[in-house]
Amino acid sequence: MELAEPSLLDALSYLECALGILIFVLLKLVGSPYGRYASQHSAWRLAAPTAWALQELPSLAVPLFLCAGTPAERLRRWPNRILLAMFIVHYVQRSLIFPFLIRGGKPTPLYSCVIAFVFCTYNGYVQSRYLSQYAEYADDWVTDPRFLTGFALWAAGMLINIHSDHILRNLRQPGETGYKIPRGGLFEYVSAANYFGELVEWCGYGLASWSVQGGAFALFTFCVLLPRAQEHHQWYLQKFENYPKFRKILIPFLF
Ligand SMILES: NC(=O)c1ccc[n+]([C@@H]2O[C@H](COP(=O)([O-])OP(=O)(O)OC[C@H]3O[C@@H](n4cnc5c(N)ncnc54)[C@H](OP(=O)(O)O)[C@@H]3O)[C@@H](O)[C@H]2O)c1
């Protein structure tokens, strides 16, 4: 019985990888469901700030609830503490700050919000239970090159993500809902600089955690963001004649 939950967490992580690949295929076939691509005819829609706050909150609430509700033995160790803090810091920003800064965001279809809510609950459980109860690291893991590189990537990715979202937000005056060509920062190199930052962030977390749980989340993020980045890139090229042709889609200088 003792071994049941670690095995479950591994199984859920492999399932997360499989779901990521399935979602990648679905997004390529039917397109992304929210933002500029959301149907304006859908009856069930939520204002963008409400949708973002609600759907992302489980990734913050589930870890806090689980760690407060049960003795979290492994959180006596620094590697576990730091890794869980990396996850929580991101979701404090994503669920409590980012939604309330949005300018003129399109309403989100309810089904899209529900899917994101379910994923955030699932992934919040997997990451936080694994790190708080089961992940075993040597005491000197925090000086291991994998941890240090992963942490640096996570921090740099988060800064790029926040800065890029800031650039997008400032393309609009209060009350505006239209689109302009993003300029500055990594938008000079790619169409989806905010997604590049997010991807770097979770790849760093995956590397620093050196676990199937962390790797599964990085893969899932890639599977969700790549098709949407490709859609954005095509959309920009069609909408703006003067869109810089040398810009890549997601990864500077690569694609
Ligand atoms: N970890 C994950 O799996 C995951 C998945 C999805 C998103 N995210 C993160 O969540 C954040 C938001 O994602 P998103 O998909 O909503 O990003 P997005 O499509 O780039 O849009 C972000 C915001 O900027 C506005 N915007 C985008 N391009 C614009 C332009 N050219 N001119 C004016 N306004 C523009 C959008 O308005 P409209 O709503 O009106 O288009 C929206 O409010 C990002 O940081 C992303 O990395 C993470």
PDBQT file of the ligand as one rigid body, heavy atoms in Angstrom, charges set to zero:
ROOT
HETATM    1  N1  LIG A 301       2.118  26.227 -19.541  1.00  0.00    +0.000 N 
HETATM    2  C1  LIG A 301       1.243  26.153 -20.515  1.00  0.00    +0.000 C 
HETATM    3  O1  LIG A 301       0.913  25.049 -20.964  1.00  0.00    +0.000 OA
HETATM    4  C2  LIG A 301       0.607  27.410 -21.077  1.00  0.00    +0.000 A 
HETATM    5  C3  LIG A 301      -0.424  27.295 -22.015  1.00  0.00    +0.000 A 
HETATM    6  C4  LIG A 301      -0.984  28.457 -22.545  1.00  0.00    +0.000 A 
HETATM    7  C5  LIG A 301      -0.522  29.703 -22.120  1.00  0.00    +0.000 A 
HETATM    8  N2  LIG A 301       0.460  29.797 -21.199  1.00  0.00    +0.000 N 
HETATM    9  C6  LIG A 301       0.967  31.118 -20.790  1.00  0.00    +0.000 C 
HETATM   10  O2  LIG A 301      -0.106  31.996 -20.489  1.00  0.00    +0.000 OA
HETATM   11  C7  LIG A 301       0.172  33.324 -20.945  1.00  0.00    +0.000 C 
HETATM   12  C8  LIG A 301      -0.939  33.813 -21.889  1.00  0.00    +0.000 C 
HETATM   13  O3  LIG A 301      -1.061  32.889 -22.952  1.00  0.00    +0.000 OA
HETATM   14  P1  LIG A 301      -1.934  33.224 -24.249  1.00  0.00    +0.000 P 
HETATM   15  O4  LIG A 301      -2.020  31.968 -25.017  1.00  0.00    +0.000 OA
HETATM   16  O5  LIG A 301      -3.177  33.980 -23.862  1.00  0.00    +0.000 OA
HETATM   17  O6  LIG A 301      -0.945  34.263 -24.981  1.00  0.00    +0.000 OA
HETATM   18  P2  LIG A 301      -1.217  35.216 -26.242  1.00  0.00    +0.000 P 
HETATM   19  O7  LIG A 301      -2.138  34.577 -27.227  1.00  0.00    +0.000 OA
HETATM   20  O8  LIG A 301       0.107  35.662 -26.714  1.00  0.00    +0.000 OA
HETATM   21  O9  LIG A 301      -2.023  36.473 -25.615  1.00  0.00    +0.000 OA
HETATM   22  C9  LIG A 301      -1.581  37.100 -24.449  1.00  0.00    +0.000 C 
HETATM   23  C10 LIG A 301      -2.347  38.406 -24.236  1.00  0.00    +0.000 C 
HETATM   24  O10 LIG A 301      -1.837  39.420 -25.105  1.00  0.00    +0.000 OA
HETATM   25  C11 LIG A 301      -2.830  39.847 -26.046  1.00  0.00    +0.000 C 
HETATM   26  N3  LIG A 301      -2.134  39.884 -27.331  1.00  0.00    +0.000 N 
HETATM   27  C12 LIG A 301      -1.477  38.857 -27.930  1.00  0.00    +0.000 A 
HETATM   28  N4  LIG A 301      -0.921  39.263 -29.082  1.00  0.00    +0.000 NA
HETATM   29  C13 LIG A 301      -1.249  40.570 -29.236  1.00  0.00    +0.000 A 
HETATM   30  C14 LIG A 301      -0.978  41.555 -30.239  1.00  0.00    +0.000 A 
HETATM   31  N5  LIG A 301      -0.243  41.247 -31.322  1.00  0.00    +0.000 N 
HETATM   32  N6  LIG A 301      -1.496  42.806 -30.104  1.00  0.00    +0.000 NA
HETATM   33  C15 LIG A 301      -2.215  43.108 -28.991  1.00  0.00    +0.000 A 
HETATM   34  N7  LIG A 301      -2.505  42.229 -27.997  1.00  0.00    +0.000 NA
HETATM   35  C16 LIG A 301      -2.021  40.977 -28.113  1.00  0.00    +0.000 A 
HETATM   36  C17 LIG A 301      -3.925  38.795 -25.999  1.00  0.00    +0.000 C 
HETATM   37  O11 LIG A 301      -5.192  39.381 -26.296  1.00  0.00    +0.000 OA
HETATM   38  P3  LIG A 301      -6.436  38.520 -26.947  1.00  0.00    +0.000 P 
HETATM   39  O12 LIG A 301      -6.951  37.642 -25.850  1.00  0.00    +0.000 OA
HETATM   40  O13 LIG A 301      -7.399  39.603 -27.353  1.00  0.00    +0.000 OA
HETATM   41  O14 LIG A 301      -5.880  37.735 -28.109  1.00  0.00    +0.000 OA
HETATM   42  C18 LIG A 301      -3.834  38.324 -24.558  1.00  0.00    +0.000 C 
HETATM   43  O15 LIG A 301      -4.511  39.206 -23.697  1.00  0.00    +0.000 OA
HETATM   44  C19 LIG A 301       1.542  33.276 -21.642  1.00  0.00    +0.000 C 
HETATM   45  O16 LIG A 301       2.510  33.721 -20.729  1.00  0.00    +0.000 OA
HETATM   46  C20 LIG A 301       1.743  31.794 -21.929  1.00  0.00    +0.000 C 
HETATM   47  O17 LIG A 301       3.111  31.452 -21.915  1.00  0.00    +0.000 OA
HETATM   48  C21 LIG A 301       1.022  28.667 -20.665  1.00  0.00    +0.000 A 
ENDROOT
TORSDOF 0
